[in-house]
Amino acid sequence: MNDPIITIEGLNKTYEGGFQALTRVDLTIQRGEIFALLGPNGAGKTTLISVVCGLVNPSQGHVVVDGYDNVSHYRQARELIGLVPQELTNEAFETVWNTVSFSRGLFGKSPNPAHIEKVLKSLALWDKRNNRLMTLSGGMKRRVLIAKALSHEPRILFLDEPTAGVDVELRRDMWNVVRGLRDNGVTIILTTHYIEEAEEMADRIGVINRGEIVLVEEKAALMNKLGSKQLTLQLHTPLTVLPAALEQDELSLTADGYELVYTYDGRQEEEGRGISALLTQLEKAGIGFKDLHTRQSSLEDIFVDLVKERS
């Protein structure tokens, strides 16, 4: 059964000067999921997070966080949320332990050294607990941001570009950290420029463009529905033209007629126009092939197509 932890309805945000950052945003985040919000620069990702976290007031609409309206019950709603921004600000001379403990105090929580210890250990920061932030690597600083956001035991964690500027190896370490948080019952919402991050981690994906939610879909369903696949057949004998029986938009000849390329998606399969139907047609036409290989479009291909389509 669906169990929403965040419900966003009819959200609009227009800044002074008339710039409309969000337009009629309706979105539901399910408890315990990893939800990836994708969009080009300036699409409204950070504005949407800021409104949900109560840092920016909406022009219209409302947000409910686990039963609490985030305007009329701001304190209760905000206590449920941890926010990991993109940058660590002006705490260079503080130790890891002190800065994380201080963040807990900001939410009015009583000291809990055992919880801080647990958070630091889960993020591989325990050995750095007495280090000043200025001595840490970029990757470690990013982990401190997550520790600060988790210090007050939130049920929801927003990650705004969590691995921007981080090398590939550390990015994968961070993905494991995020999965571990989800396994411990934290709902994760992340914005990212890295399509592979969403492809690797997300349960559902939302695409935002020009302040509007273009699409929300389970990742597997999205890739099945919109992700095209290509089957390339290497022919025994080259063709100069396709036989009339095979002339269709999904088929093309390449490599001087030695390759027949079939581009299809889940819909063709459902309509009986998939690979098996094609192979039957080839046999009837007396066209033989010696090898074949397939390629499936990535989430990046789908994202680019969606944004182009609505630009």
N, C-alpha and C positions, 0 to 999 in steps of 0.2 A: 504494500500500500504506500502511496506517495505521502511523505511527511515533510511539508515545507518548513524551512527554518527562516527563510527570508521571502517576503512577498512585496513586490514593487508594482504599483498600479498607477497608470496615467501620469508618469513622471515627465515634467518639462522643466528645463532650466534655461532661462534667458538672462545673460549678464547685462550690466549697465553698458549702454552703447548699442544694444540690440542683438548681440551675437547669441544665437540659439545653440546651446551646447548639447541639449538633450530634447528629444521630441517624442512624446507619447510612448515612453518606455514602460512596457509590462514585462515582468520577469519573475519567475519563481525559482528559488534555489532549494534543492532537497537536502534534508539533514544527512550528513555523513558522506556527501559526494565531493569529488573534485570537479569544479566547474571552471572551464577556461574561457575567458573573454578575449576574443581576437578582434583586432581592428587596426587600420593604419594610423599613423600619427595624426592627432587632432580629431580622432573619430568620436571621442567622448568617454573613453575608458576611465581615465582618472577622475573626471567629473562625476561619473556614475558612482565610483567607489567613495568619493568624498561626500556625496549626498547620503549614501547608505550609512556611512560612518558618522554622520551628523556634523561634518566639518563645513559643509556648504548647504545653504537652505534651498530647497526646490522652489521653483516659481509656481508649480502646480503638482498635484498628485501626492501620494504618501507611501511610506515604507514601514512595514511591520517586521520586527526582528524577534522571532520566537514568541510572538504574542504581544510584544510591546511596540506601540507606535513610536518611531524614533524622534518625533518632535514633542509630543505631549508627555512621553515617558523616556526622555532623552537619556537620563542616567542609567536606568535599567537596561535599555537597549545597548548603550555604548559599552557597558560592562561585559556584555556577551561577545564583544568583537575585539580581536587583535588585528592591528594594521601594521604591515611591514612596508614602509616607504622605500623609495629607490636609494636614498642617501642617508648616511649617518651624520647628524649635525653636532657641531661644537661641544663634544664631550671628550676631546682627545686626551685630556690628562686624567680622566677617571679610569678606575679599574673595571674590568668586565663585571665582577661581582657587584660592585657598587652601582653601576649604571643599570643593571638588570633589576636589582633590588629596589632602586629608586623608582623605576617604571611601575613596579607593583604598588608602591606607596601612592603613586598618583591616582590610582583608582580606589583609594581608601581601604585597601586590603591590609590586614595586619601582617607583620613580618612572618615569613614561613621559609626559613633557610632550607628545610628539606625539599620544598617544591623548587626553589631556585637551583639547588644542587641537581635535582632530577632533570630539570630543563637543560642545564649546562652540560650534563653528561650525555643527554640524548642528542645534543648538537656537537659533540666532540669538542666542547669548550672548557671542560673541567680543569684541564692542565693549564689553561690560560686565565683562570679566574682572577689571579692577582696581577695580570698584565694590564698596563695602560692601553687604551684603545689605539693610541698613536703608534704603538709597536706592532700592531696586528697587520696581517696581509689583507688584501681586498676581500678574499673569500671568507676569512675569519670575521671580518667586520660585518659581512652580509649575514653570517650566522648569529652575530650579536644582535642584529636588527630583529631576527626571528625570535631570539631568546627574550628580548624586551617585550615583543608583542605577546609572548606566551606567559609572561611573568604573573599576570593577574588571572590566569586559568580561564581564558575565553573558550567559548564553544565554536566560534567562527573565526577563521583567519583569512584576512585579505593580503595577498601577495602582489604588489605592484611591480611588475618586471623583476621577478626575484633573482634572475641570473644574468641580467644585463651586464655586459663587460666582464663576465666570468669565463674562464677557459673551459673547454669541453669536458675535461675530466672532473673539475670541480662542479660543473653544471649537473653531471650525472650523480655526484654525491648529494647535491641539494635535492635532486628528484627523490632519492631514497629517503632523505629526511622528511620531505613532504608526505610521501606515502606512509611513513611511520606515524606521522601526526594523524593522518586520516584513519589509520588502523586503530588509533587510540580514541577515535570518536570525534575528532575535530573536522568540521566542515571547511573545505578549502575553496576559496575563489581566487583565481590568479589571472592577471593580465600578462600577456607576453607578446613579444615580437617574434619569438622563436617558434615557428610552426611545429617543429619536431617536439618541442616541449609539450604542447597540447596533444599532439599525436601519441606521445609516449605515456602521458599521465592522466589525461582528463577522462571522466566518465561521460560528461556532456560538454558541448561546445556552443557558445553563443558568438555570433558575429555582429559587431556594431560598426556602422559606417555613417558619417555625417550626423551623429547623434541619434540615429534610429537603430533599433535591434532588427537586423536583416533576417536572422534565422537563429533558432535554438533547436538543437538536435542531439540525440545520443550519438557519440562518436562513431560507433560501428554502423548505425543506421545511416548517418550522414555520408560516410565513405561508400557504403553500398549503394545509396540512392544517387549520389552526385558524382561519385568517383568513377571516371571512365577507365576501361581496361583496353589493352591492345594485345591482339594475337597476331604475331608475324609468322607467316608460313614461307619457308624457303622452297621454291618450286624446282622440280626437275628440269622443266623446259620453260624458258621465258615467255611471257605473254606481252603482245603489243597493245592489246585492248582486252577489256573484260568481256566475256561472253554475255549476251543479252540477259540470260537467266540470272546472272550474278550482279547485274548493274544495280547498285543501291548506294545510298550516301555513306554507309558505314565501311565500304570497301574501297581500297585504293591500291595502285601498283607503285612499287618503288624499286630501286636498285636495278634499273634498266629492265624491268619486267620480271626479275628473278624473285621478287618478294611481293607477297600479297598481304596487305595489312588490314585487319578487321578491328575497328574501334566500336566498343559496345559498353553497355552498363547493365545494371540489374533489371531495367525495364525490358530490354530486348530478350533477356533470358525468360522473364515471366511471360512474354508474349509469344514464346516459341520460336524466336529469331536468334537464338544464341549459337554457341559454338557447334553443338551437335547438328543443328539444322544446316549450318554452313558446310560442315564436313560432308553431309549427305548430298548437298548441292554440288560440291566439288567432285564427288565420286561420279555423280550422274553426268557431269560435264567432261569427265575423263581427264581431270587435272590432278596430277600427282605431286606430292611434296616430299622432301627428304628430311626436313627438320622444322620445328616450331618453337617459339618461346613467347611468353606473355609478360606484360608490364602493367602494373596498376598505378593509377595516378595517386599522388600523395595528397595529404591534407592541404599542402601549400598550393597545389594546382587548383583545388576546389575553392580555397579562400580567394585566390587571385581572380578566378572566374566570377565568383559572387560579387566581389567589390566592383569589378569592371561592369558587370551586368547592371548594377544599380547606380553607377556614376553618371 
